[in-house]
């Protein structure tokens, strides 16, 4: 455990040095330098991401109760992945995930997280066995959110590279943009444009 803490500290220092020496922020590659950006760090990120991007950035932090309103939409989110080996940033065991889900508001329109629930979360391990990399507690929250606060308009995430995709379950757009980019248009009248895929939520 002590060795892992040292490695995490070294990762954070190296990442901070990289950010401090960026000649231009990531924002320079966006279509608009004025676009607001919502980000969440992933399990390879040991420092916050706003410094990498520059400009107007809303960063999902370690407070899942935080809500950000943008263009008439309420964005919420949380950091973290389910526990793997204690070597990555923001790994949480099931009891901690349950606490995070309890603090996540049910009146948000768009959820931003690094990890998926159990949609677009499958991968094959080193010996070819299919496994699920997402967070079951998040899928429980999504069902509860639909029943008490209405369905999400969109859930945006990544993490499981092999399941990158975008599709619709009910009225919710699910976007796994791991190693890629998915275009989803959100409109002020609480509608989204997608239409690439319909999937069955029951597995």
C-alpha positions as protocol buffer text, in pm:
chain_id: "A"
residue {
  index: 1
  type: UNK
  ca { x: 0 y: 0 z: 0 }
}
residue {
  index: 2
  type: UNK
  ca { x: 282 y: 239 z: 86 }
}
residue {
  index: 3
  type: UNK
  ca { x: 444 y: 173 z: -253 }
}
residue {
  index: 4
  type: UNK
  ca { x: 120 y: 254 z: -433 }
}
residue {
  index: 5
  type: UNK
  ca { x: 98 y: 589 z: -255 }
}
residue {
  index: 6
  type: UNK
  ca { x: 449 y: 676 z: -372 }
}
residue {
  index: 7
  type: UNK
  ca { x: 365 y: 580 z: -732 }
}
residue {
  index: 8
  type: UNK
  ca { x: 43 y: 788 z: -723 }
}
residue {
  index: 9
  type: UNK
  ca { x: 240 y: 1085 z: -592 }
}
residue {
  index: 10
  type: UNK
  ca { x: 498 y: 1049 z: -871 }
}
residue {
  index: 11
  type: UNK
  ca { x: 220 y: 1024 z: -1131 }
}
residue {
  index: 12
  type: UNK
  ca { x: 63 y: 1343 z: -997 }
}
residue {
  index: 13
  type: UNK
  ca { x: 396 y: 1528 z: -1002 }
}
residue {
  index: 14
  type: UNK
  ca { x: 473 y: 1419 z: -1358 }
}
residue {
  index: 15
  type: UNK
  ca { x: 127 y: 1519 z: -1479 }
}
residue {
  index: 16
  type: UNK
  ca { x: 156 y: 1859 z: -1311 }
}
residue {
  index: 17
  type: UNK
  ca { x: 494 y: 1920 z: -1475 }
}
residue {
  index: 18
  type: UNK
  ca { x: 337 y: 1835 z: -1811 }
}
residue {
  index: 19
  type: UNK
  ca { x: 50 y: 2081 z: -1755 }
}
residue {
  index: 20
  type: UNK
  ca { x: 288 y: 2353 z: -1633 }
}
residue {
  index: 21
  type: UNK
  ca { x: 490 y: 2320 z: -1953 }
}
residue {
  index: 22
  type: UNK
  ca { x: 204 y: 2311 z: -2204 }
}
residue {
  index: 23
  type: UNK
  ca { x: 270 y: 2564 z: -2477 }
}
residue {
  index: 24
  type: UNK
  ca { x: -101 y: 2586 z: -2565 }
}
residue {
  index: 25
  type: UNK
  ca { x: -400 y: 2455 z: -2367 }
}
residue {
  index: 26
  type: UNK
  ca { x: -613 y: 2171 z: -2506 }
}
residue {
  index: 27
  type: UNK
  ca { x: -888 y: 2426 z: -2565 }
}
residue {
  index: 28
  type: UNK
  ca { x: -696 y: 2557 z: -2866 }
}
residue {
  index: 29
  type: UNK
  ca { x: -796 y: 2241 z: -3057 }
}
residue {
  index: 30
  type: UNK
  ca { x: -1169 y: 2291 z: -2990 }
}
residue {
  index: 31
  type: UNK
  ca { x: -1404 y: 2437 z: -3249 }
}
residue {
  index: 32
  type: UNK
  ca { x: -1464 y: 2737 z: -3021 }
}
residue {
  index: 33
  type: UNK
  ca { x: -1224 y: 2881 z: -2766 }
}
residue {
  index: 34
  type: UNK
  ca { x: -1526 y: 3022 z: -2579 }
}
residue {
  index: 35
  type: UNK
  ca { x: -1714 y: 2694 z: -2538 }
}
residue {
  index: 36
  type: UNK
  ca { x: -1783 y: 2594 z: -2178 }
}
residue {
  index: 37
  type: UNK
  ca { x: -1637 y: 2253 z: -2097 }
}
residue {
  index: 38
  type: UNK
  ca { x: -1751 y: 1992 z: -1844 }
}
residue {
  index: 39
  type: UNK
  ca { x: -1484 y: 1737 z: -1750 }
}
residue {
  index: 40
  type: UNK
  ca { x: -1426 y: 1451 z: -1510 }
}
residue {
  index: 41
  type: UNK
  ca { x: -1089 y: 1294 z: -1445 }
}
residue {
  index: 42
  type: UNK
  ca { x: -1030 y: 927 z: -1507 }
}
residue {
  index: 43
  type: UNK
  ca { x: -838 y: 653 z: -1335 }
}
residue {
  index: 44
  type: UNK
  ca { x: -514 y: 753 z: -1512 }
}
residue {
  index: 45
  type: UNK
  ca { x: -551 y: 1115 z: -1396 }
}
residue {
  index: 46
  type: UNK
  ca { x: -393 y: 1205 z: -1066 }
}
residue {
  index: 47
  type: UNK
  ca { x: -447 y: 1581 z: -1093 }
}
residue {
  index: 48
  type: UNK
  ca { x: -754 y: 1782 z: -1191 }
}
residue {
  index: 49
  type: UNK
  ca { x: -804 y: 1850 z: -1562 }
}
residue {
  index: 50
  type: UNK
  ca { x: -908 y: 2217 z: -1574 }
}
residue {
  index: 51
  type: UNK
  ca { x: -546 y: 2331 z: -1599 }
}
residue {
  index: 52
  type: UNK
  ca { x: -495 y: 2118 z: -1909 }
}
residue {
  index: 53
  type: UNK
  ca { x: -791 y: 2276 z: -2087 }
}
residue {
  index: 54
  type: UNK
  ca { x: -788 y: 2644 z: -1993 }
}
residue {
  index: 55
  type: UNK
  ca { x: -1077 y: 2888 z: -2019 }
}
residue {
  index: 56
  type: UNK
  ca { x: -1427 y: 2826 z: -1886 }
}
residue {
  index: 57
  type: UNK
  ca { x: -1418 y: 2476 z: -1734 }
}
residue {
  index: 58
  type: UNK
  ca { x: -1655 y: 2305 z: -1492 }
}
residue {
  index: 59
  type: UNK
  ca { x: -1484 y: 2008 z: -1335 }
}
residue {
  index: 60
  type: UNK
  ca { x: -1665 y: 1722 z: -1166 }
}
residue {
  index: 61
  type: UNK
  ca { x: -1490 y: 1694 z: -832 }
}
residue {
  index: 62
  type: UNK
  ca { x: -1520 y: 1463 z: -532 }
}
residue {
  index: 63
  type: UNK
  ca { x: -1853 y: 1617 z: -429 }
}
residue {
  index: 64
  type: UNK
  ca { x: -2126 y: 1422 z: -614 }
}
residue {
  index: 65
  type: UNK
  ca { x: -2389 y: 1665 z: -484 }
}
residue {
  index: 66
  type: UNK
  ca { x: -2249 y: 1950 z: -692 }
}
residue {
  index: 67
  type: UNK
  ca { x: -2471 y: 2062 z: -983 }
}
residue {
  index: 68
  type: UNK
  ca { x: -2374 y: 2293 z: -1268 }
}
residue {
  index: 69
  type: UNK
  ca { x: -2636 y: 2466 z: -1484 }
}
residue {
  index: 70
  type: UNK
  ca { x: -2543 y: 2535 z: -1844 }
}
residue {
  index: 71
  type: UNK
  ca { x: -2775 y: 2633 z: -2129 }
}
residue {
  index: 72
  type: UNK
  ca { x: -3082 y: 2539 z: -1929 }
}
residue {
  index: 73
  type: UNK
  ca { x: -2945 y: 2193 z: -1850 }
}
residue {
  index: 74
  type: UNK
  ca { x: -2845 y: 2065 z: -1508 }
}
residue {
  index: 75
  type: UNK
  ca { x: -2519 y: 1870 z: -1514 }
}
residue {
  index: 76
  type: UNK
  ca { x: -2409 y: 1646 z: -1230 }
}
residue {
  index: 77
  type: UNK
  ca { x: -2145 y: 1384 z: -1191 }
}
residue {
  index: 78
  type: UNK
  ca { x: -1895 y: 1194 z: -984 }
}
residue {
  index: 79
  type: UNK
  ca { x: -1539 y: 1069 z: -1004 }
}
residue {
  index: 80
  type: UNK
  ca { x: -1435 y: 711 z: -963 }
}
residue {
  index: 81
  type: UNK
  ca { x: -1431 y: 354 z: -1085 }
}
residue {
  index: 82
  type: UNK
  ca { x: -1509 y: 31 z: -906 }
}
residue {
  index: 83
  type: UNK
  ca { x: -1215 y: -109 z: -714 }
}
residue {
  index: 84
  type: UNK
  ca { x: -960 y: -299 z: -925 }
}
residue {
  index: 85
  type: UNK
  ca { x: -627 y: -326 z: -743 }
}
residue {
  index: 86
  type: UNK
  ca { x: -574 y: 1 z: -557 }
}
residue {
  index: 87
  type: UNK
  ca { x: -329 y: 128 z: -819 }
}
residue {
  index: 88
  type: UNK
  ca { x: -550 y: 378 z: -998 }
}
residue {
  index: 89
  type: UNK
  ca { x: -695 y: 718 z: -918 }
}
residue {
  index: 90
  type: UNK
  ca { x: -1036 y: 722 z: -748 }
}
residue {
  index: 91
  type: UNK
  ca { x: -1091 y: 348 z: -707 }
}
residue {
  index: 92
  type: UNK
  ca { x: -1384 y: 281 z: -474 }
}
residue {
  index: 93
  type: UNK
  ca { x: -1528 y: -31 z: -317 }
}
residue {
  index: 94
  type: UNK
  ca { x: -1901 y: -102 z: -325 }
}
residue {
  index: 95
  type: UNK
  ca { x: -1983 y: 62 z: 10 }
}
residue {
  index: 96
  type: UNK
  ca { x: -1819 y: 390 z: -98 }
}
residue {
  index: 97
  type: UNK
  ca { x: -1998 y: 373 z: -435 }
}
residue {
  index: 98
  type: UNK
  ca { x: -2329 y: 338 z: -250 }
}
residue {
  index: 99
  type: UNK
  ca { x: -2245 y: 653 z: -50 }
}
residue {
  index: 100
  type: UNK
  ca { x: -2162 y: 841 z: -371 }
}
residue {
  index: 101
  type: UNK
  ca { x: -2489 y: 733 z: -533 }
}
residue {
  index: 102
  type: UNK
  ca { x: -2684 y: 850 z: -228 }
}
residue {
  index: 103
  type: UNK
  ca { x: -2536 y: 1199 z: -268 }
}
residue {
  index: 104
  type: UNK
  ca { x: -2594 y: 1222 z: -643 }
}
residue {
  index: 105
  type: UNK
  ca { x: -2894 y: 1452 z: -713 }
}
residue {
  index: 106
  type: UNK
  ca { x: -3195 y: 1309 z: -895 }
}
residue {
  index: 107
  type: UNK
  ca { x: -3299 y: 1638 z: -1058 }
}
residue {
  index: 108
  type: UNK
  ca { x: -3008 y: 1656 z: -1305 }
}
residue {
  index: 109
  type: UNK
  ca { x: -3051 y: 1627 z: -1682 }
}
residue {
  index: 110
  type: UNK
  ca { x: -2702 y: 1512 z: -1781 }
}
residue {
  index: 111
  type: UNK
  ca { x: -2468 y: 1284 z: -1586 }
}
residue {
  index: 112
  type: UNK
  ca { x: -2091 y: 1301 z: -1645 }
}
residue {
  index: 113
  type: UNK
  ca { x: -1874 y: 1026 z: -1498 }
}
residue {
  index: 114
  type: UNK
  ca { x: -1558 y: 845 z: -1599 }
}
residue {
  index: 115
  type: UNK
  ca { x: -1708 y: 501 z: -1553 }
}
residue {
  index: 116
  type: UNK
  ca { x: -2030 y: 360 z: -1698 }
}
residue {
  index: 117
  type: UNK
  ca { x: -2293 y: 173 z: -1509 }
}
residue {
  index: 118
  type: UNK
  ca { x: -2366 y: -158 z: -1681 }
}
residue {
  index: 119
  type: UNK
  ca { x: -2426 y: -11 z: -2028 }
}
residue {
  index: 120
  type: UNK
  ca { x: -2135 y: -19 z: -2277 }
}
residue {
  index: 121
  type: UNK
  ca { x: -1911 y: -165 z: -2007 }
}
residue {
  index: 122
  type: UNK
  ca { x: -1800 y: -509 z: -2131 }
}
residue {
  index: 123
  type: UNK
  ca { x: -1447 y: -612 z: -2221 }
}
residue {
  index: 124
  type: UNK
  ca { x: -1241 y: -930 z: -2255 }
}
residue {
  index: 125
  type: UNK
  ca { x: -971 y: -999 z: -2000 }
}
residue {
  index: 126
  type: UNK
  ca { x: -627 y: -1140 z: -2075 }
}
residue {
  index: 127
  type: UNK
  ca { x: -760 y: -1493 z: -2130 }
}
residue {
  index: 128
  type: UNK
  ca { x: -1060 y: -1389 z: -2341 }
}
residue {
  index: 129
  type: UNK
  ca { x: -1331 y: -1405 z: -2076 }
}
residue {
  index: 130
  type: UNK
  ca { x: -1597 y: -1135 z: -2110 }
}
residue {
  index: 131
  type: UNK
  ca { x: -1616 y: -915 z: -1802 }
}
residue {
  index: 132
  type: UNK
  ca { x: -1809 y: -607 z: -1690 }
}
residue {
  index: 133
  type: UNK
  ca { x: -1605 y: -298 z: -1604 }
}
residue {
  index: 134
  type: UNK
  ca { x: -1886 y: -69 z: -1499 }
}
residue {
  index: 135
  type: UNK
  ca { x: -2049 y: 20 z: -1168 }
}
residue {
  index: 136
  type: UNK
  ca { x: -2362 y: -182 z: -1075 }
}
residue {
  index: 137
  type: UNK
  ca { x: -2452 y: 73 z: -806 }
}
residue {
  index: 138
  type: UNK
  ca { x: -2473 y: 338 z: -1078 }
}
residue {
  index: 139
  type: UNK
  ca { x: -2724 y: 132 z: -1275 }
}
residue {
  index: 140
  type: UNK
  ca { x: -2933 y: 105 z: -957 }
}
residue {
  index: 141
  type: UNK
  ca { x: -2917 y: 485 z: -926 }
}
residue {
  index: 142
  type: UNK
  ca { x: -3022 y: 529 z: -1290 }
}
residue {
  index: 143
  type: UNK
  ca { x: -3331 y: 314 z: -1232 }
}
residue {
  index: 144
  type: UNK
  ca { x: -3415 y: 504 z: -915 }
}
residue {
  index: 145
  type: UNK
  ca { x: -3358 y: 838 z: -1090 }
}
residue {
  index: 146
  type: UNK
  ca { x: -3600 y: 739 z: -1366 }
}
residue {
  index: 147
  type: UNK
  ca { x: -3870 y: 646 z: -1116 }
}
residue {
  index: 148
  type: UNK
  ca { x: -3843 y: 951 z: -888 }
}
residue {
  index: 149
  type: UNK
  ca { x: -3695 y: 1228 z: -1102 }
}
residue {
  index: 150
  type: UNK
  ca { x: -3755 y: 1122 z: -1461 }
}
residue {
  index: 151
  type: UNK
  ca { x: -3504 y: 972 z: -1700 }
}
residue {
  index: 152
  type: UNK
  ca { x: -3169 y: 1136 z: -1768 }
}
residue {
  index: 153
  type: UNK
  ca { x: -3138 y: 1303 z: -2105 }
}
residue {
  index: 154
  type: UNK
  ca { x: -2779 y: 1185 z: -2139 }
}
residue {
  index: 155
  type: UNK
  ca { x: -2508 y: 993 z: -1953 }
}
residue {
  index: 156
  type: UNK
  ca { x: -2158 y: 1069 z: -2079 }
}
residue {
  index: 157
  type: UNK
  ca { x: -1867 y: 847 z: -1975 }
}
residue {
  index: 158
  type: UNK
  ca { x: -1570 y: 644 z: -2098 }
}
residue {
  index: 159
  type: UNK
  ca { x: -1335 y: 404 z: -1915 }
}
residue {
  index: 160
  type: UNK
  ca { x: -1417 y: 75 z: -2094 }
}
residue {
  index: 161
  type: UNK
  ca { x: -1234 y: 114 z: -2423 }
}
residue {
  index: 162
  type: UNK
  ca { x: -1370 y: -199 z: -2588 }
}
residue {
  index: 163
  type: UNK
  ca { x: -1732 y: -81 z: -2550 }
}
residue {
  index: 164
  type: UNK
  ca { x: -1703 y: 268 z: -2693 }
}
residue {
  index: 165
  type: UNK
  ca { x: -2039 y: 347 z: -2849 }
}
residue {
  index: 166
  type: UNK
  ca { x: -2339 y: 576 z: -2833 }
}
residue {
  index: 167
  type: UNK
  ca { x: -2702 y: 473 z: -2818 }
}
residue {
  index: 168
  type: UNK
  ca { x: -3044 y: 518 z: -2665 }
}
residue {
  index: 169
  type: UNK
  ca { x: -3215 y: 328 z: -2388 }
}
residue {
  index: 170
  type: UNK
  ca { x: -3565 y: 464 z: -2342 }
}
residue {
  index: 171
  type: UNK
  ca { x: -3522 y: 843 z: -2363 }
}
residue {
  index: 172
  type: UNK
  ca { x: -3165 y: 847 z: -2230 }
}
residue {
  index: 173
  type: UNK
  ca { x: -2863 y: 879 z: -2458 }
}
residue {
  index: 174
  type: UNK
  ca { x: -2564 y: 677 z: -2334 }
}
residue {
  index: 175
  type: UNK
  ca { x: -2225 y: 781 z: -2471 }
}
residue {
  index: 176
  type: UNK
  ca { x: -1907 y: 584 z: -2410 }
}
residue {
  index: 177
  type: UNK
  ca { x: -1643 y: 804 z: -2572 }
}
residue {
  index: 178
  type: UNK
  ca { x: -1339 y: 606 z: -2452 }
}
residue {
  index: 179
  type: UNK
  ca { x: -1058 y: 645 z: -2710 }
}
residue {
  index: 180
  type: UNK
  ca { x: -1298 y: 828 z: -2944 }
}
residue {
  index: 181
  type: UNK
  ca { x: -1544 y: 1119 z: -2959 }
}
residue {
  index: 182
  type: UNK
  ca { x: -1923 y: 1100 z: -2980 }
}
residue {
  index: 183
  type: UNK
  ca { x: -2132 y: 1394 z: -3100 }
}
residue {
  index: 184
  type: UNK
  ca { x: -2453 y: 1449 z: -2907 }
}
residue {
  index: 185
  type: UNK
  ca { x: -2659 y: 1764 z: -2951 }
}
residue {
  index: 186
  type: UNK
  ca { x: -2848 y: 1888 z: -2647 }
}
residue {
  index: 187
  type: UNK
  ca { x: -3131 y: 2134 z: -2707 }
}
residue {
  index: 188
  type: UNK
  ca { x: -3284 y: 2384 z: -2460 }
}
residue {
  index: 189
  type: UNK
  ca { x: -3624 y: 2210 z: -2480 }
}
residue {
  index: 190
  type: UNK
  ca { x: -3469 y: 1906 z: -2311 }
}
residue {
  index: 191
  type: UNK
  ca { x: -3422 y: 1695 z: -2617 }
}
residue {
  index: 192
  type: UNK
  ca { x: -3107 y: 1533 z: -2749 }
}
residue {
  index: 193
  type: UNK
  ca { x: -3008 y: 1422 z: -3096 }
}
residue {
  index: 194
  type: UNK
  ca { x: -2829 y: 1093 z: -3144 }
}
residue {
  index: 195
  type: UNK
  ca { x: -2994 y: 797 z: -3322 }
}
residue {
  index: 196
  type: UNK
  ca { x: -2696 y: 575 z: -3397 }
}
residue {
  index: 197
  type: UNK
  ca { x: -2804 y: 274 z: -3194 }
}
residue {
  index: 198
  type: UNK
  ca { x: -3083 y: 131 z: -2979 }
}
residue {
  index: 199
  type: UNK
  ca { x: -2981 y: -118 z: -2711 }
}
residue {
  index: 200
  type: UNK
  ca { x: -3158 y: -334 z: -2457 }
}
residue {
  index: 201
  type: UNK
  ca { x: -3079 y: -231 z: -2098 }
}
residue {
  index: 202
  type: UNK
  ca { x: -3161 y: -575 z: -1955 }
}
residue {
  index: 203
  type: UNK
  ca { x: -2859 y: -806 z: -1948 }
}
